[in-house]
Amino acid sequence: MFSTPRVSVLSNVLMFFILSFYSIYCLTVLYSAIRLGSS
């Protein structure tokens, strides 16, 4: 297993996508929970 700068960048991009997708998912769940609670 050889570590090149490209692999590091790819890993960072992948982590960024996972975090952004996770935060969008959390916001959607929170938003639907608030809507269900208010109505």
C-alpha positions, 0 to 999 in steps of 0.5 A: 500500500503506497500513500500518494498525495492523490489518495490523500486528496481523494480521501479528503473529498470522500470524507467531505461528501460523507459529512455533507450528505450526513448533515443534509440527512440530519437536517431533513430528519429534524425538519420533518420531526418539527413539522410532525410535532407542530401539526 
